[in-house]
């Protein structure tokens, strides 16, 4: 038997938080991936959900990644800085909406207001240029400028509330 890594402990806590909300009917989980890359000795966990509100579909994906450097720092603390023993976290929102040049700006502002100015916010907008009546898809990724450590596991679970609050706030935008 082995001790679970920080990645495993954080994944279990987050997964439990998501599934509790799914069972309560607050969200609906639509996808989940738990990937181990044995060539690079890295882990990636993501879970995608949507809310149950009417209107345009808004999807949120929580992603957690840890590489070999993170694992080595945890298992061999004498060889690496303990500061590397953690995970990178990303939160992604995908919204399909009518093509509107202001939509992505409004989405970015809503998310910056909720998540704070210290977070990196990147957006990609996809649409078919020959069919301007089709829907556009705005993907907004929020990343943190640091590793998240196991000691912050309670803050991680609180992140789910920020994700659901973000979805409610995004619904107030008129697409």
C-alpha positions in Angstrom: 0.0 0.0 0.0 1.2 3.5 -0.7 0.4 6.9 0.7 -1.8 8.9 -1.8 -0.2 11.9 -3.3 -1.4 15.5 -2.9 -2.9 15.2 -6.4 -4.9 12.2 -5.3 -6.1 13.8 -2.1 -7.2 17.0 -3.8 -8.9 15.1 -6.6 -10.9 13.0 -4.1 -12.1 16.2 -2.3 -13.0 18.0 -5.5 -14.8 15.0 -7.0 -16.8 14.6 -3.8 -17.8 18.2 -3.9 -18.9 18.0 -7.5 -20.9 14.8 -7.1 -22.6 16.1 -3.9 -23.9 19.1 -5.9 -24.9 16.8 -8.7 -26.9 14.6 -6.4 -28.5 17.7 -4.9 -29.6 18.8 -8.4 -27.6 22.0 -8.4 -25.4 20.9 -11.3 -25.3 18.1 -13.8 -21.9 16.4 -14.5 -21.5 15.7 -18.2 -17.9 14.5 -18.5 -15.0 13.4 -16.4 -11.4 12.4 -17.3 -8.7 11.0 -15.1 -5.6 10.7 -17.2 -2.2 9.2 -16.3 0.5 9.9 -18.8 3.1 7.2 -18.1 5.6 8.5 -20.7 5.8 11.9 -18.9 4.7 10.7 -15.4 2.1 13.4 -15.3 -1.5 13.4 -14.1 -4.6 15.3 -15.3 -8.0 15.3 -13.9 -10.9 17.2 -15.3 -14.7 17.3 -14.7 -17.2 19.2 -16.8 -20.7 20.2 -15.6 -23.5 22.5 -16.5 -26.2 24.1 -14.4 -29.9 23.2 -14.7 -31.1 26.7 -15.6 -33.0 27.6 -18.8 -31.3 29.5 -21.6 -28.0 29.1 -23.4 -25.9 26.1 -22.3 -23.0 27.1 -20.2 -20.4 24.4 -19.4 -17.7 24.7 -16.7 -14.6 22.4 -16.6 -12.4 22.1 -13.6 -8.9 20.9 -14.5 -6.1 19.9 -12.1 -2.6 18.9 -13.4 0.6 17.6 -11.8 3.8 16.8 -13.5 6.9 14.7 -12.7 8.5 17.7 -11.0 5.5 18.0 -8.6 5.5 14.3 -7.8 9.3 14.2 -7.3 9.1 17.2 -4.9 6.5 15.4 -2.8 8.1 11.9 -2.8 11.7 13.0 -2.7 11.6 16.2 -0.6 15.4 16.1 -0.1 15.9 16.3 -3.9 13.5 19.0 -4.8 12.0 22.1 -3.3 8.9 21.3 -1.3 7.3 24.4 -3.0 6.8 22.2 -6.1 4.6 19.7 -4.4 1.3 20.8 -5.7 -1.0 21.1 -8.7 -1.9 23.6 -11.4 -5.6 24.5 -11.5 -7.6 25.8 -14.4 -11.3 26.6 -14.7 -12.9 26.9 -18.1 -16.3 28.2 -19.2 -17.8 27.5 -22.6 -20.8 29.4 -23.8 -22.6 29.2 -27.1 -24.3 32.5 -28.1 -25.3 34.7 -31.0 -22.3 36.3 -32.7 -21.7 39.5 -30.9 -18.4 41.4 -30.5 -19.3 42.6 -27.0 -20.2 39.1 -25.6 -16.6 38.0 -25.0 -15.8 41.4 -23.3 -18.9 41.0 -21.0 -18.0 37.4 -20.2 -14.4 38.4 -19.3 -15.6 41.3 -17.1 -18.1 39.1 -15.2 -15.4 36.4 -14.5 -12.7 38.9 -13.5 -15.2 40.5 -11.1 -15.9 37.1 -9.4 -12.4 35.6 -9.6 -10.3 38.7 -9.0 -7.7 40.6 -10.9 -4.9 38.3 -9.8 -6.1 35.5 -12.1 -5.0 35.1 -15.7 -8.1 35.1 -18.0 -7.7 33.9 -21.6 -10.4 33.7 -24.2 -10.9 32.0 -27.5 -14.0 32.8 -29.7 -15.0 30.4 -32.5 -17.5 31.0 -35.2 -18.1 30.2 -38.8 -17.3 33.3 -40.8 -19.4 32.3 -43.8 -22.5 31.7 -41.6 -23.0 34.8 -39.4 -26.4 33.4 -38.3 -24.7 30.4 -36.6 -23.8 30.5 -32.9 -20.4 31.6 -31.7 -18.6 29.6 -28.9 -16.6 31.6 -26.3 -14.1 29.6 -24.2 -12.8 31.5 -21.2 -10.0 29.9 -19.1 -9.1 31.1 -15.7 -5.7 30.1 -14.4 -3.8 30.8 -11.2 -0.3 32.2 -11.2 0.9 29.6 -8.7 0.7 26.0 -7.6 -2.1 24.9 -5.4 -0.9 22.9 -2.4 -2.6 20.2 -0.3 -2.8 22.6 2.7 -5.3 24.7 0.6 -7.7 21.8 0.1 -10.5 23.7 1.9 -10.1 26.7 -0.5 -10.2 24.3 -3.4 -13.5 22.9 -2.4 -14.8 26.5 -2.0 -13.9 27.0 -5.6 -16.9 25.0 -6.6 -19.1 27.7 -5.2 -17.2 30.3 -7.3 -17.8 28.2 -10.4 -21.6 27.9 -9.8 -21.8 31.6 -8.9 -19.9 32.4 -12.2 -22.5 30.4 -14.2 -25.3 32.3 -12.5 -23.7 35.6 -13.2 -23.0 34.7 -16.8 -26.7 33.9 -17.3 -27.4 37.6 -16.6 -25.6 38.6 -19.7 -28.1 38.9 -22.6 -26.6 36.9 -25.5 
